[in-house]
């Protein structure tokens, strides 16, 4: 990891993309910590299920969103670091998708908290 970060951080676009992804992740964790004790016993999480109780989950499962975000960002960072010296476009695409995915999970978390609180 120590060899990968200097390679990625040299490119301004990649640095901003992965930096934005990590900022969205940190703000998500902060919001969860801030509103944790205000959450009801069940929160809406699984919107792909039919309407009703099938969409509800225990509050601890809401940590799937920032956990998935961190996993995707780290995997994209590792892949980008492997190919950044040869393929700068691939590193930029991975940085952009990391920041976009992180923003979308952050937005989903905001919507879930707005419904639950």
C-alpha positions, 0 to 999 in steps of 0.5 A: 500500500505504501508503494501504491499511494505515491503513484496515485497521488501524483496524478491530480485527478486520481488524488481528488477522486479517491480523496472525495470517495474517502471523504464521503465514507468518513462523513457517512461514518460520522452521520451514523455515529451521530444518529445511531441512538435515534434510529428505530428498531428497524430501518428501511434498507432493502429497497429491491424487495417488495414494499413492507416488512421485507425492506426492513433490517436491524440498524446494525445492518446499515453499516453495510453501506459504508463497509461496501464503500470502503471495500470498493474504494480500497479494491479500486485503489489497489487496482489503480496503483498496479496500473497507474504508471502504464495506464493513467486513464484506468486509474482515473476511471477507477478514481471517478467510479470510486467517488461516484459509488461513494457519493451514491451510497452516501446519498442512500444513507442520507435518505435512509436516515431521513426516513428512519428519524 
